[in-house]
Amino acid sequence: MDSLLRPGGFFLHCWDKLTLTDNRDIGSAWERIVNALGGQVKCPGSASAGTDVTAWLQERGLHPQEMHVASWETTKTVRQEVESM
């Protein structure tokens, strides 16, 4: 990767930044139920992907900048939220 990054170049790293909504209460309740039954709820991937990548770039003397190029809102019903768990 070091050979791909150069001054003036761009490295595009994308991720979703979720805003907590009332439906998050459903997910929290589900997580408590699963934990009480001895299970574990965990989403795949790194919970800190953005900061991990930023730290990696900074360790190599680079100066990453964050740009928000798009945003959108998605509406889910309670049923959709439960089904997505």
C-alpha positions in Angstrom: 0.0 0.0 0.0 2.8 2.4 0.7 3.8 2.4 -2.9 0.3 3.3 -4.0 0.0 6.5 -1.9 1.9 9.6 -3.0 1.7 13.3 -2.4 -1.3 14.8 -4.1 -2.9 11.4 -4.6 -6.3 10.2 -3.3 -7.1 7.2 -1.2 -10.8 6.6 -1.1 -12.1 4.8 2.0 -15.8 4.6 2.4 -18.0 3.6 5.3 -21.4 4.4 6.7 -21.9 6.6 9.6 -25.2 5.7 11.2 -27.3 8.0 13.3 -29.0 6.3 16.2 -32.8 6.4 16.0 -35.6 5.2 18.1 -35.3 1.8 16.3 -31.9 1.4 18.0 -33.9 0.6 21.2 -35.1 -2.5 19.4 -31.6 -3.6 18.6 -30.5 -2.9 22.2 -33.4 -5.0 23.6 -32.6 -7.8 21.2 -28.9 -7.7 22.2 -29.9 -7.9 25.9 -32.1 -10.9 25.2 -29.4 -12.8 23.3 -26.8 -12.0 25.9 -29.1 -13.2 28.7 -29.5 -16.5 26.8 -25.7 -16.9 26.6 -25.3 -15.7 23.0 -23.4 -12.8 21.6 -24.5 -10.2 19.0 -21.7 -8.7 17.0 -21.7 -7.1 13.5 -19.0 -8.2 11.1 -16.1 -5.9 10.5 -14.2 -3.4 12.5 -16.2 -1.1 14.8 -13.4 1.4 14.5 -12.5 1.1 10.8 -12.4 4.8 10.2 -10.0 5.6 13.1 -7.9 2.5 12.4 -7.3 3.5 8.8 -6.7 7.2 9.8 -4.1 6.0 12.4 -2.4 3.8 9.9 -2.0 6.6 7.4 -0.8 9.0 10.1 1.8 6.5 11.2 3.2 6.7 7.7 3.5 10.5 7.8 0.4 11.1 5.8 -2.2 13.7 6.6 -5.7 12.2 5.9 -8.6 14.5 5.5 -12.2 13.5 5.8 -14.7 14.6 3.3 -18.5 13.9 3.4 -19.5 13.5 -0.2 -23.0 12.1 0.2 -25.7 11.6 2.8 -29.1 10.1 2.7 -31.8 9.0 5.0 -33.4 5.6 5.1 -36.8 4.9 6.8 -37.5 1.5 8.2 -40.6 0.0 9.7 -40.3 -1.8 13.1 -40.8 -5.1 11.2 -37.9 -4.3 8.8 -35.7 -3.4 11.7 -36.5 -6.6 13.5 -36.0 -8.7 10.3 -32.6 -7.1 9.7 -31.2 -8.4 13.0 
